[in-house]
Amino acid sequence: MPVTLSDAARKLVDEPNLAVLATLDPDGGPQTSVVWVGLAGDDILISTQAGRRKETNIRRDPRVSLTVIDRNDGERYVEIRGRAAVTDDPGRALAVSLGEKYLGPGGGEEYRQLPAEVVRVVIRVTPHRVAGSAAD
């Protein structure tokens, strides 16, 4: 059942903080990736290149865990467990937006300039459980 993010969790996700996405490999073991994250309501958005392991894993098993850690205070974090879906949203536009968020003005330019054959997709994580120091 989807849950609502607290204001503290939303603030942490909305800031340019370190985030780690864990998906399940076919053998049931974890596969982790450092990712940039954005918000869409209570869902978390991630842009990735099509065909990456995390995308393949999510298409097979949508259960994920996402940990977001305050880059200035490692004791401030939120762990979000939920279900993810690879959407038809334009991943390149999200990558540009997240590049600006994390790197500052002009930070998304490299994604804007990617060749057309480099396809980016959007992973949408819907929270089902939220824990951590910034969960409440």
N, C-alpha and C positions, 0 to 999 in steps of 0.2 A: 504494500500500500504506500503510495507516495506521501512524503511529509513536506512540511514547510520549513524553509531555512530560517533560523533566528536572524535578527539584525546583525549580531556579532559575526555569525558565519557568513552572511551575505557580504559584510564589509571585508572580511578576510579574503573571500573569493574575488571580490571586486578590485582589490589592490593587486599590484604586480608581484605576487608572492610565489615562492617555489611550490609546485604541485607535482605529485607523483601519482600516475594512474596504474593500477594493477588489474590485469585481465588474466583469464585462465587459459593456459596452453592446453593442447589436446590431451596431454598426460595428466592434467589436473593441477599441475604446478603453476606458480605465479609467474607472470611476465610483467615487468615494470618499465615504465617510460616516464621521463621528466617531460611535462607538458605545460603549455600556457593555457589559462582558463579564462572564460568569460561567463557572464550570467544572461539568462533569458528567463525571466520570472524566477522560479525556484530551480530550474534546470541549469546545469553547467554545460557550457559548449567548449569543445576542443577541436582544433583544425589539425588534420594530419594528411600526409600524402597517401593517396589511394594505394592499396596493396600492402601497406605496412602490417606487421604482425599483430599490432593491437586491433586494427580494423578486422582482420581475419578472425581473430579470437572472439571479438564482440559479435560478429555475424553468426558464429557458431554457438556462443554462450554469452548472453547479455549481462551476466552478473559481473559487477566491477566494484572496486574500492578506489576512492580518490582521496589522497591526503594533501591538504594545503597547509603550509607552514609559513608563519610570519618570518620574512627575511631578516627582520631586526630583533625578533624575540622568539627563539626556537621553542619556548614553552607555550606559545600561543599558536594553536593549530586546530584543525577540524578534520575529522575523518568522515567521509561520506560514502556509505555503501548504497548501492542501488542497481538500477538496470540502465544499460546504455543501448543506443540505437545509432546506426550510421544513417544519416538523413540525406536527402537530396538538396539540402541547402548549399549555396555556393561556398565551398571551403576556402577558396582563394580570398574572398572578401573578408571572411572571418580572420584568416591569417594576417591580412594587412592590418586589420583593426587591432588584433592582439600584438602584432609587432610594434605598433604605435604605443600601446599600453605598456608593454614591457621595456621597450628600448627608447621611447621618446619620439619626438617629431621626426618623420622620415624613416622610422624603424621598420615599417612594413614594406618599404620600397622593394626589397629583394623578392617578396612574394608577388607584388604587382607585376614584376618583370619576368616572372617564370614563363618558360615556353608553354604554348597551349597544350602540348602533350603531357605536361606535368599536371595531373589531376589531383586536386585536394578535396577531401570530404570533411564533413562535420560529424563529430561524435556528440550526441546529446545524452547526458547522464541525468536521469531522474532519481533524486534521493529517496531512499526508503528507510534509511537509518542514519542519524547524525550523532557523532560523539566527539569528545575532545574539549579542550579548555575554552574554545570559542563556539561551542555547540549551543549554549543557552543564551 
